[in-house]
């Protein structure tokens, strides 16, 4: 079964961060996560008079915030991904 699974040697994660596209993807994901939390703090998705969906309603609101944050990053974001990417690139050299 191990022939189907890649086996990493050395420090896990370091080799994958050296690939520019992987570091960029990690940077964008981190910015999207940050933006989703900021949108939550700003009250996006909070329903004053919701449909009475309880916890399920909150879960779907989190999906909406996450999708919005990913789209924000895809369209340029607020610049955090560039900063994170530069730091990862510098650290890996």
Phi and psi in radians as a Rosetta constraint file:
Dihedral C 1 N 2 CA 2 C 2 CIRCULARHARMONIC -1.207 0.35
Dihedral N 2 CA 2 C 2 N 3 CIRCULARHARMONIC -0.353 0.35
Dihedral C 2 N 3 CA 3 C 3 CIRCULARHARMONIC -1.177 0.35
Dihedral N 3 CA 3 C 3 N 4 CIRCULARHARMONIC -0.309 0.35
Dihedral C 3 N 4 CA 4 C 4 CIRCULARHARMONIC -1.573 0.35
Dihedral N 4 CA 4 C 4 N 5 CIRCULARHARMONIC -0.377 0.35
Dihedral C 4 N 5 CA 5 C 5 CIRCULARHARMONIC -1.827 0.35
Dihedral N 5 CA 5 C 5 N 6 CIRCULARHARMONIC 2.287 0.35
Dihedral C 5 N 6 CA 6 C 6 CIRCULARHARMONIC -1.223 0.35
Dihedral N 6 CA 6 C 6 N 7 CIRCULARHARMONIC 2.387 0.35
Dihedral C 6 N 7 CA 7 C 7 CIRCULARHARMONIC -1.884 0.35
Dihedral N 7 CA 7 C 7 N 8 CIRCULARHARMONIC 2.140 0.35
Dihedral C 7 N 8 CA 8 C 8 CIRCULARHARMONIC -1.591 0.35
Dihedral N 8 CA 8 C 8 N 9 CIRCULARHARMONIC 2.493 0.35
Dihedral C 8 N 9 CA 9 C 9 CIRCULARHARMONIC -2.041 0.35
Dihedral N 9 CA 9 C 9 N 10 CIRCULARHARMONIC 2.754 0.35
Dihedral C 9 N 10 CA 10 C 10 CIRCULARHARMONIC 1.392 0.35
Dihedral N 10 CA 10 C 10 N 11 CIRCULARHARMONIC -2.766 0.35
Dihedral C 10 N 11 CA 11 C 11 CIRCULARHARMONIC -1.296 0.35
Dihedral N 11 CA 11 C 11 N 12 CIRCULARHARMONIC 2.148 0.35
Dihedral C 11 N 12 CA 12 C 12 CIRCULARHARMONIC -1.184 0.35
Dihedral N 12 CA 12 C 12 N 13 CIRCULARHARMONIC 2.413 0.35
Dihedral C 12 N 13 CA 13 C 13 CIRCULARHARMONIC 1.649 0.35
Dihedral N 13 CA 13 C 13 N 14 CIRCULARHARMONIC -0.516 0.35
Dihedral C 13 N 14 CA 14 C 14 CIRCULARHARMONIC -1.163 0.35
Dihedral N 14 CA 14 C 14 N 15 CIRCULARHARMONIC -0.798 0.35
Dihedral C 14 N 15 CA 15 C 15 CIRCULARHARMONIC -1.090 0.35
Dihedral N 15 CA 15 C 15 N 16 CIRCULARHARMONIC -0.676 0.35
Dihedral C 15 N 16 CA 16 C 16 CIRCULARHARMONIC -1.264 0.35
Dihedral N 16 CA 16 C 16 N 17 CIRCULARHARMONIC -0.517 0.35
Dihedral C 16 N 17 CA 17 C 17 CIRCULARHARMONIC -1.292 0.35
Dihedral N 17 CA 17 C 17 N 18 CIRCULARHARMONIC -0.303 0.35
Dihedral C 17 N 18 CA 18 C 18 CIRCULARHARMONIC -1.324 0.35
Dihedral N 18 CA 18 C 18 N 19 CIRCULARHARMONIC -0.371 0.35
Dihedral C 18 N 19 CA 19 C 19 CIRCULARHARMONIC -1.291 0.35
Dihedral N 19 CA 19 C 19 N 20 CIRCULARHARMONIC 2.183 0.35
Dihedral C 19 N 20 CA 20 C 20 CIRCULARHARMONIC -1.015 0.35
Dihedral N 20 CA 20 C 20 N 21 CIRCULARHARMONIC -0.688 0.35
Dihedral C 20 N 21 CA 21 C 21 CIRCULARHARMONIC -1.209 0.35
Dihedral N 21 CA 21 C 21 N 22 CIRCULARHARMONIC -0.604 0.35
Dihedral C 21 N 22 CA 22 C 22 CIRCULARHARMONIC -1.206 0.35
Dihedral N 22 CA 22 C 22 N 23 CIRCULARHARMONIC -0.739 0.35
Dihedral C 22 N 23 CA 23 C 23 CIRCULARHARMONIC -1.124 0.35
Dihedral N 23 CA 23 C 23 N 24 CIRCULARHARMONIC -0.678 0.35
Dihedral C 23 N 24 CA 24 C 24 CIRCULARHARMONIC -1.153 0.35
Dihedral N 24 CA 24 C 24 N 25 CIRCULARHARMONIC -0.755 0.35
Dihedral C 24 N 25 CA 25 C 25 CIRCULARHARMONIC -1.097 0.35
Dihedral N 25 CA 25 C 25 N 26 CIRCULARHARMONIC -0.729 0.35
Dihedral C 25 N 26 CA 26 C 26 CIRCULARHARMONIC -1.104 0.35
Dihedral N 26 CA 26 C 26 N 27 CIRCULARHARMONIC -0.698 0.35
Dihedral C 26 N 27 CA 27 C 27 CIRCULARHARMONIC -1.131 0.35
Dihedral N 27 CA 27 C 27 N 28 CIRCULARHARMONIC -0.746 0.35
Dihedral C 27 N 28 CA 28 C 28 CIRCULARHARMONIC -1.189 0.35
Dihedral N 28 CA 28 C 28 N 29 CIRCULARHARMONIC -0.656 0.35
Dihedral C 28 N 29 CA 29 C 29 CIRCULARHARMONIC -1.154 0.35
Dihedral N 29 CA 29 C 29 N 30 CIRCULARHARMONIC -0.687 0.35
Dihedral C 29 N 30 CA 30 C 30 CIRCULARHARMONIC -1.130 0.35
Dihedral N 30 CA 30 C 30 N 31 CIRCULARHARMONIC -0.731 0.35
Dihedral C 30 N 31 CA 31 C 31 CIRCULARHARMONIC -1.128 0.35
Dihedral N 31 CA 31 C 31 N 32 CIRCULARHARMONIC -0.712 0.35
Dihedral C 31 N 32 CA 32 C 32 CIRCULARHARMONIC -1.116 0.35
Dihedral N 32 CA 32 C 32 N 33 CIRCULARHARMONIC -0.686 0.35
Dihedral C 32 N 33 CA 33 C 33 CIRCULARHARMONIC -1.113 0.35
Dihedral N 33 CA 33 C 33 N 34 CIRCULARHARMONIC -0.764 0.35
Dihedral C 33 N 34 CA 34 C 34 CIRCULARHARMONIC -1.059 0.35
Dihedral N 34 CA 34 C 34 N 35 CIRCULARHARMONIC -0.812 0.35
Dihedral C 34 N 35 CA 35 C 35 CIRCULARHARMONIC -1.107 0.35
Dihedral N 35 CA 35 C 35 N 36 CIRCULARHARMONIC -0.677 0.35
Dihedral C 35 N 36 CA 36 C 36 CIRCULARHARMONIC -1.085 0.35
Dihedral N 36 CA 36 C 36 N 37 CIRCULARHARMONIC -0.708 0.35
Dihedral C 36 N 37 CA 37 C 37 CIRCULARHARMONIC -1.178 0.35
Dihedral N 37 CA 37 C 37 N 38 CIRCULARHARMONIC -0.651 0.35
Dihedral C 37 N 38 CA 38 C 38 CIRCULARHARMONIC -1.183 0.35
Dihedral N 38 CA 38 C 38 N 39 CIRCULARHARMONIC -0.661 0.35
Dihedral C 38 N 39 CA 39 C 39 CIRCULARHARMONIC -1.137 0.35
Dihedral N 39 CA 39 C 39 N 40 CIRCULARHARMONIC -0.651 0.35
Dihedral C 39 N 40 CA 40 C 40 CIRCULARHARMONIC -1.128 0.35
Dihedral N 40 CA 40 C 40 N 41 CIRCULARHARMONIC -0.765 0.35
Dihedral C 40 N 41 CA 41 C 41 CIRCULARHARMONIC -1.121 0.35
Dihedral N 41 CA 41 C 41 N 42 CIRCULARHARMONIC -0.553 0.35
Dihedral C 41 N 42 CA 42 C 42 CIRCULARHARMONIC -1.345 0.35
Dihedral N 42 CA 42 C 42 N 43 CIRCULARHARMONIC -0.164 0.35
Dihedral C 42 N 43 CA 43 C 43 CIRCULARHARMONIC 1.636 0.35
Dihedral N 43 CA 43 C 43 N 44 CIRCULARHARMONIC 0.172 0.35
Dihedral C 43 N 44 CA 44 C 44 CIRCULARHARMONIC -1.122 0.35
Dihedral N 44 CA 44 C 44 N 45 CIRCULARHARMONIC 2.214 0.35
Dihedral C 44 N 45 CA 45 C 45 CIRCULARHARMONIC 1.649 0.35
Dihedral N 45 CA 45 C 45 N 46 CIRCULARHARMONIC -0.178 0.35
Dihedral C 45 N 46 CA 46 C 46 CIRCULARHARMONIC -1.339 0.35
Dihedral N 46 CA 46 C 46 N 47 CIRCULARHARMONIC 2.251 0.35
Dihedral C 46 N 47 CA 47 C 47 CIRCULARHARMONIC -1.806 0.35
Dihedral N 47 CA 47 C 47 N 48 CIRCULARHARMONIC 2.107 0.35
Dihedral C 47 N 48 CA 48 C 48 CIRCULARHARMONIC -1.190 0.35
Dihedral N 48 CA 48 C 48 N 49 CIRCULARHARMONIC -0.747 0.35
Dihedral C 48 N 49 CA 49 C 49 CIRCULARHARMONIC -2.268 0.35
Dihedral N 49 CA 49 C 49 N 50 CIRCULARHARMONIC 1.254 0.35
Dihedral C 49 N 50 CA 50 C 50 CIRCULARHARMONIC -1.222 0.35
Dihedral N 50 CA 50 C 50 N 51 CIRCULARHARMONIC -2.962 0.35
Dihedral C 50 N 51 CA 51 C 51 CIRCULARHARMONIC -1.488 0.35
Dihedral N 51 CA 51 C 51 N 52 CIRCULARHARMONIC 0.094 0.35
Dihedral C 51 N 52 CA 52 C 52 CIRCULARHARMONIC 1.333 0.35
Dihedral N 52 CA 52 C 52 N 53 CIRCULARHARMONIC 0.462 0.35
Dihedral C 52 N 53 CA 53 C 53 CIRCULARHARMONIC -1.400 0.35
Dihedral N 53 CA 53 C 53 N 54 CIRCULARHARMONIC -0.099 0.35
Dihedral C 53 N 54 CA 54 C 54 CIRCULARHARMONIC 1.094 0.35
Dihedral N 54 CA 54 C 54 N 55 CIRCULARHARMONIC -2.357 0.35
Dihedral C 54 N 55 CA 55 C 55 CIRCULARHARMONIC -1.139 0.35
Dihedral N 55 CA 55 C 55 N 56 CIRCULARHARMONIC -0.559 0.35
Dihedral C 55 N 56 CA 56 C 56 CIRCULARHARMONIC -1.110 0.35
Dihedral N 56 CA 56 C 56 N 57 CIRCULARHARMONIC -0.649 0.35
Dihedral C 56 N 57 CA 57 C 57 CIRCULARHARMONIC -1.119 0.35
Dihedral N 57 CA 57 C 57 N 58 CIRCULARHARMONIC -0.707 0.35
Dihedral C 57 N 58 CA 58 C 58 CIRCULARHARMONIC -1.137 0.35
Dihedral N 58 CA 58 C 58 N 59 CIRCULARHARMONIC -0.670 0.35
Dihedral C 58 N 59 CA 59 C 59 CIRCULARHARMONIC -1.090 0.35
Dihedral N 59 CA 59 C 59 N 60 CIRCULARHARMONIC -0.766 0.35
Dihedral C 59 N 60 CA 60 C 60 CIRCULARHARMONIC -1.192 0.35
Dihedral N 60 CA 60 C 60 N 61 CIRCULARHARMONIC -0.561 0.35
Dihedral C 60 N 61 CA 61 C 61 CIRCULARHARMONIC -1.129 0.35
Dihedral N 61 CA 61 C 61 N 62 CIRCULARHARMONIC -0.620 0.35
Dihedral C 61 N 62 CA 62 C 62 CIRCULARHARMONIC -1.184 0.35
Dihedral N 62 CA 62 C 62 N 63 CIRCULARHARMONIC -0.612 0.35
Dihedral C 62 N 63 CA 63 C 63 CIRCULARHARMONIC -1.119 0.35
Dihedral N 63 CA 63 C 63 N 64 CIRCULARHARMONIC -0.700 0.35
Dihedral C 63 N 64 CA 64 C 64 CIRCULARHARMONIC -1.115 0.35
Dihedral N 64 CA 64 C 64 N 65 CIRCULARHARMONIC -0.799 0.35
Dihedral C 64 N 65 CA 65 C 65 CIRCULARHARMONIC -1.078 0.35
Dihedral N 65 CA 65 C 65 N 66 CIRCULARHARMONIC -0.723 0.35
Dihedral C 65 N 66 CA 66 C 66 CIRCULARHARMONIC -1.124 0.35
Dihedral N 66 CA 66 C 66 N 67 CIRCULARHARMONIC -0.780 0.35
Dihedral C 66 N 67 CA 67 C 67 CIRCULARHARMONIC -1.108 0.35
Dihedral N 67 CA 67 C 67 N 68 CIRCULARHARMONIC -0.705 0.35
Dihedral C 67 N 68 CA 68 C 68 CIRCULARHARMONIC -1.139 0.35
Dihedral N 68 CA 68 C 68 N 69 CIRCULARHARMONIC -0.731 0.35
Dihedral C 68 N 69 CA 69 C 69 CIRCULARHARMONIC -1.119 0.35
Dihedral N 69 CA 69 C 69 N 70 CIRCULARHARMONIC -0.732 0.35
Dihedral C 69 N 70 CA 70 C 70 CIRCULARHARMONIC -1.088 0.35
Dihedral N 70 CA 70 C 70 N 71 CIRCULARHARMONIC -0.739 0.35
Dihedral C 70 N 71 CA 71 C 71 CIRCULARHARMONIC -1.158 0.35
Dihedral N 71 CA 71 C 71 N 72 CIRCULARHARMONIC -0.658 0.35
Dihedral C 71 N 72 CA 72 C 72 CIRCULARHARMONIC -1.065 0.35
Dihedral N 72 CA 72 C 72 N 73 CIRCULARHARMONIC -0.763 0.35
Dihedral C 72 N 73 CA 73 C 73 CIRCULARHARMONIC -1.158 0.35
Dihedral N 73 CA 73 C 73 N 74 CIRCULARHARMONIC -0.715 0.35
Dihedral C 73 N 74 CA 74 C 74 CIRCULARHARMONIC -1.054 0.35
Dihedral N 74 CA 74 C 74 N 75 CIRCULARHARMONIC -0.552 0.35
Dihedral C 74 N 75 CA 75 C 75 CIRCULARHARMONIC -1.628 0.35
Dihedral N 75 CA 75 C 75 N 76 CIRCULARHARMONIC 0.202 0.35
Dihedral C 75 N 76 CA 76 C 76 CIRCULARHARMONIC 2.131 0.35
Dihedral N 76 CA 76 C 76 N 77 CIRCULARHARMONIC -0.368 0.35
Dihedral C 76 N 77 CA 77 C 77 CIRCULARHARMONIC 1.010 0.35
Dihedral N 77 CA 77 C 77 N 78 CIRCULARHARMONIC -2.646 0.35
Dihedral C 77 N 78 CA 78 C 78 CIRCULARHARMONIC -1.978 0.35
Dihedral N 78 CA 78 C 78 N 79 CIRCULARHARMONIC 0.174 0.35
Dihedral C 78 N 79 CA 79 C 79 CIRCULARHARMONIC 1.694 0.35
Dihedral N 79 CA 79 C 79 N 80 CIRCULARHARMONIC -0.065 0.35
Dihedral C 79 N 80 CA 80 C 80 CIRCULARHARMONIC -1.165 0.35
Dihedral N 80 CA 80 C 80 N 81 CIRCULARHARMONIC -0.654 0.35
Dihedral C 80 N 81 CA 81 C 81 CIRCULARHARMONIC -1.047 0.35
Dihedral N 81 CA 81 C 81 N 82 CIRCULARHARMONIC -0.680 0.35
Dihedral C 81 N 82 CA 82 C 82 CIRCULARHARMONIC -1.109 0.35
Dihedral N 82 CA 82 C 82 N 83 CIRCULARHARMONIC -0.709 0.35
Dihedral C 82 N 83 CA 83 C 83 CIRCULARHARMONIC -1.176 0.35
Dihedral N 83 CA 83 C 83 N 84 CIRCULARHARMONIC -0.796 0.35
Dihedral C 83 N 84 CA 84 C 84 CIRCULARHARMONIC -1.087 0.35
Dihedral N 84 CA 84 C 84 N 85 CIRCULARHARMONIC -0.738 0.35
Dihedral C 84 N 85 CA 85 C 85 CIRCULARHARMONIC -1.096 0.35
Dihedral N 85 CA 85 C 85 N 86 CIRCULARHARMONIC -0.785 0.35
Dihedral C 85 N 86 CA 86 C 86 CIRCULARHARMONIC -1.073 0.35
Dihedral N 86 CA 86 C 86 N 87 CIRCULARHARMONIC -0.700 0.35
Dihedral C 86 N 87 CA 87 C 87 CIRCULARHARMONIC -1.162 0.35
Dihedral N 87 CA 87 C 87 N 88 CIRCULARHARMONIC -0.735 0.35
Dihedral C 87 N 88 CA 88 C 88 CIRCULARHARMONIC -1.135 0.35
Dihedral N 88 CA 88 C 88 N 89 CIRCULARHARMONIC -0.711 0.35
Dihedral C 88 N 89 CA 89 C 89 CIRCULARHARMONIC -1.110 0.35
Dihedral N 89 CA 89 C 89 N 90 CIRCULARHARMONIC -0.764 0.35
Dihedral C 89 N 90 CA 90 C 90 CIRCULARHARMONIC -1.135 0.35
Dihedral N 90 CA 90 C 90 N 91 CIRCULARHARMONIC -0.716 0.35
Dihedral C 90 N 91 CA 91 C 91 CIRCULARHARMONIC -1.161 0.35
Dihedral N 91 CA 91 C 91 N 92 CIRCULARHARMONIC -0.593 0.35
Dihedral C 91 N 92 CA 92 C 92 CIRCULARHARMONIC -1.459 0.35
Dihedral N 92 CA 92 C 92 N 93 CIRCULARHARMONIC -0.152 0.35
